[in-house]
Amino acid sequence: SRHRCSEKYYADHRATKNPAEAGSQINQICRAAQRRMKVEVLAGYTSAILLVLVAGSMLFQSVLRLISPSPIHYDQAIAIATAGLLVNLVCAWLLKGGHRHDHGHGEHEHGPHHEDLNLRSAYLHVIADAVTSVLAIVALTGGKFWGASWLDPVMGIAGAGLVAVWAYGLLRDSGRVLLDAE
């Protein structure tokens, strides 16, 4: 942001006048940037925990539907799943474009191992939603045309597993950053 750039300029300017003061200014700027990064990573970690809860809920509900099937309104469910898929694809496209960002001061480098884990978690959320929408559309279509109503809960279980795997990866990566293991 402009404020960070003006601080950097001020620190560079002061370096010619008082190197010790400039070093202190640069150190303060670096600590503030590191705190902001930790907040981003903490948000990604929290989002991953929510993904685990969503996966658990999907699994629970799917198993219940396998044990005790309930009637499905296929046409409405397919329409809702299709609309959800379209919304999630648009969101994924917008978030994917957000990976390349500029802070208004030229090239920006997070470091060799840093990525925006909060943005990654948001992207994983919409991709997980999109994939589960595709699974639901396939299952609902199979149920509607071939009477395979068991496909819906089975696809729900598969979707829960996929979401859990993605959440685990995000928990692992963000946990490493939060614990300074990286």
N, C-alpha and C positions, 0 to 999 in steps of 0.2 A: 504494500500500500504506500501511498505518498508519505505518510508519517514515518514509516520505517526508512524510506529512501532519504527523507530530510535528516533523520537521525544519523544515517550512514554518512551523508554529506557532511554534517556537522562534525561527526567523529573524525572523518578524513581531514577536514579543515583544521580541527584542533590538534591532529597529529603533528602538524608542522609547528604548532605553538607549544604544545605540552604533550609529549608522547605518553606519559603515565596517565593523564586524564583521558586521552584518546583510547588507550587500552581498556580503561574502566568502562567507557561508553560502549565500546564494541562488546565487551563481556556482558553488559546489561542487555544489549540488543539480542545477543545469542541466547541468554537465559530465557528471555521473553518468548523468543521463537520456539525454543524447546518446550516451554510450558504450553504454548498453543498447539504444538504437535501432539503432546500427551493428551490434551482434551479431545482432539480429533480421534486419536487411537482409542481412548476410553469410550467415546460414542460408538465407534465400530465394534468394540468388545461388547457393549451393552446391546447393540443391535444383534450381534451373534447369539447372545443369550436368548433374546426374544425369538430368533429363528429356531433355536432348540425347543423352546416352548411351543411354537407353531407346529414343528415336526411332531412333537409328542401329542399334541391335540389332534393332528391329522391321523396319526397312528391309532389313537384311542377311538376316534369316531369311525374310522374305517373298519376296525375290528368289530365294533358294535354293529355296524351295518352288515358285516359278514354273518354274525351270529343271529341277528334279528333284522332281516331285510325290511325296508319300508318302501311304499310305492314312490316311484320317481315320475315326475312330469317332464319327460324327455325333451320336448320341444322348447319349453321355457328354460330348462337347465342348459341345453346346448346354446341357446341364444345368449344367456348370461355368461357362460364360459367363453364364448366367442368374443363378446364385448370386453370381458376382462382381459383376454389375450391381446386384443388390439390396444387397449389402454396400456398394458404392461410393455408391449413392444415399443410404443411411442416413448414411454418413460425410460426404457433401457437405451433406446437410441439417444435420447437427451443426456442421460447420465454418462454414456460411453463417450460422448463428445466432451463432457466435463473433465475427462482424465487429462486432457491437454489444456493447461490453464496458464495464464500469464498474469503476473501481479503488477504489471505496469512498469517494471524496471529491467526489462530485457530478459535474458535467459535465467531460468530459475531451476535450481538443483536441490532436491531434498536430501541428497546423499545416496550412497550406493545401494542401500537396502530399504529406503523409505518410500512408501507410497501412501496415498491418502486412504487409509483403511476405513474411514467413515464413508467416503464415496464408494469404496469397494463394497461395503456392507449394504448400502442403498441399492447398488447395482445388483448384488446377489439377491436381495429381496425381490426386485421386480423380475429378475430372470427366473427365480424359483417360482414366483407366481405365474409367469408365462408358461413354464414347463408343466406345472400342475394343471394349468388351463388346457394345454394340449393333451395331457393324459386324461383329463376329464372329458374333453370332446371325443377322444377315441373311445373311451369307456362308455359314454352315453350313447354314441352312435352305435356301438356294438350291442348295447342293451335295447335300443329302440328297434333296430332292424333284425337282430338275430336272437333276441330274448335273453341275452347274456347279462342279466342284471348284476351278477357277481363281479363283472369287470370294474364297475365303479369303485367298490371298496378295495379291490386288489390294486387298481391304479392309485388309489389314495395311499395305500401302504407303500407302494413303490415311490410315490412322490415324497412321502414322509422320510423315507430312507435317503433320497437324494438331497432334500433340504438339510437333513442332519449331517450328511457328509460335508456339504458346503459350509454349514455353521461351524463344524469342528475345525475346518481349515482356517476360517476367519478367527475363531477363538485362539487357535494355536499361534497364528501370526501376530495378532494384536496382543496376546498375552506375553509373547517374547519381547515386544517393544515396551509394554508397560513395566515388565520386570527388568528392563535394561539388559536382557540376555542377547540383544542383537547389537 
